[in-house]
Amino acid sequence: MSENVLAEIKNLRTYFHLAEGVVRAVDGVDLVIKSGRTLGVVGESGCGKSITALSLMQLVPPPGRIEEGEITYYRNVRATPSSNVADAINISKLKPNSRQMRSIRGNQISMVFQEPMAAMLPVRTVGSQIIEAITLHQNVSQEEARTRAIDMLARVRLPNPDRIIDNYPFQLSGGMRQRAVIAMALSCNPNLLIADEPTTALDVTTEARILDLMRDLQQEYDMAIMFITHNLGVIAEMADEVAVMYMGKVVEQTDVQSIFFDAKHPYTQALLKSIPQLDDVMSRTGERKRLQTIKGMVPDPYTVLPGCPFHPRCPEYIPDTCNRVVPEVIEVEPGHIVRCHLYASDIPVAQASEDMTL
Amino acid sequence: MTDRIDTYSETQVKTESQDQQPLLEIGSLKKWFPIQRGLLRREVGNVKAVDDVSFYVNEGETLGLVGESGCGKTTTGRCILKAIPPTSGDIWFEDPEMGRVNVTELQHQELVQVRRNMRMIFQDPYASLNPRMSLLDIVGAPLKAMGIARGKDLEERVAHMLELVGLRPEYMRRYPHAFSGGQRQRIGLARALAPHPKFLVCDEPVSALDVSVQAQILNLLQELQEEMGLTYLFVAHDMSVVAHISDRVAVMYVGKMVETAATQELFQAPRHPYTEALMSAIPRPDPTPREKRILLTGEVANPANPPTGCYFHPRCNYVKDICKHEEPVYEEITPKHYVKCHRAAELSLTGMTSLA
């Protein structure tokens, strides 16, 4: 498996300018996506995980806009691993409808959405939609594209692909539809597949099969996956690396083992404790346990909190520091980064003047 | 060995001493939706959403009801309150005022009466609250409709309910749009609890919520259960949530009940192959590699045109000839453990093993 960097997001800021104020959906995100690996992105709703992905595809819906930052995509990493610098493209500078962006989107970077019904046009057959994606990006004839589409449907383990290709989306069940959407996303052999909650709308048994399929296809195609979900169970099964997001920022990022067994950020720790664990249920005797909760709730998106965005809910809150100084990225161990004052070598103290005390 | 026998007899004595009349007893509940075709809207068949389901819920306990989408768990919950009239079957409810009543036979006025004591909370906190009603109207609506309170008294009761679910009573005049998903779910809960019911059908109450909010609502449900002596039927598809909150769990597949047992027993030693597959599919928050899971092939059976014999047989890994022709009986295989499978007695299935 290659360790080459396929895409790099640096200090990405995507804001929505609304009449009510500015929503800082993505507020300084740094991420690295390696070829052939799966990056899991977790966080609660509104933390900016989906907007980060949409920024990467230049699909941010207006009035949203990429304000700042760089998204570097190394186009030919898989072809020529040694000379990847030459073909670096800064996606954040491309126009959403530019020729170059369109040649990347759906071709080299493609996406699977949460709701499989919404991702397909209900009035056209499954086949015609996959064929469209193929003929748009690749110089092949209609017949050849059809053969390839049938082949793709077979690869996502759909039964009778030559019949399903002429079916309409409503004729398929939820799980089959999601397979068809994955087939469409993979039809051009992408370098990067962005999966935004691909199994959230599915039942557990169907979910298990789709996750299995995605793992198999990743090995087959050696592609990178950016897997966005709020389900920590799914993250544990799929991800190699995990980024935890809170209010538009990545608060912790490391390999999957460290996230579950050695989480550093208080938010990650609290998140892990707040999910019902089957192990606890199995070992419980008599009295039922309560879950640990995170106090308060995610502030409304217009708020800009001074200091660390998690400080009002944080159990480890350090007065005069967390509510004033924005925490820097700290590398606690090689490859394990966290944005929290607790791990700073010397805790920064704000130049507290009398009138600033709350 | 002797130890084990001792504890066994002890638990048996305990359950026997607790053997009161259950609060809710469902007998052969059926809900069939007719399929109509053509100009004359002739009936050409039925979608058997709930087909011959029987179970009971004891006072003060939580019964979890799980299954994949379309298995009839929500329909079951709705039939219990007669929110949709069942096709046939009995719903015996121990009403504190009216005594033991069969909900299916109740007429309008009595139904209003019984719904003081059996209430419901819904999945979608955005769709289940009228945006044009203030919290006072929403939470006060059942109290007004049932003639329990009005005027100043109503306001006081609403304020008390809001406090109970962790909302500030000052918010009484506000409208639902001002609240987040978790807070709205609290409003829905306050509305359900306003007439001080005995029994609550919780239809996927935390599915639409984020994990940290989900934990808050689950804790609140447990606290209120202890404080008010509530009994829950907890309908959900998330197995870890159900395991956490339920005393007993019932599993449904295509309109039929396939297995019911105490939570730990069901998770550790399932007796139905479908339950086994369901357990195995749960994504667990632990990155340690584990044994290959059981993947089900094929799709869920169509309730309008179910397979012969056991509905699960086309997807079952342990299928035998008898499964294809004869429908198994739903029977008590060990005390309080009900299974609907021909091979329940001979199979040894894998349950959840503790990872620790």
Interface residues (C-beta under 8 A of the other chain):
Chain A: E44 S45 S173 G174 G175 M176 D203 V204 T205 T206 E207 A208 R209 L211 D212 H230 N231 L232 G233 V234 I235 A236 E237 A239 V256 Q257 I259 F260 A270 L271 L272 S274 I275 P276 Q277 L278 D279 D280 V281 M282 S283 R284 R288 R290 L291 Q292 T293 I294 M297 V298
Chain B: E68 S69 S180 G182 Q183 D210 V211 S212 V213 Q214 A215 Q216 L218 N219 Q222 H237 M239 S240 V241 A243 H244 I245 T263 Q264 F267 Q268 A277 L278 S280 A281 I282 P283 R284 P285 D286 P287 R293 L295 L296 E299 V300 M352 S354 L355 A356
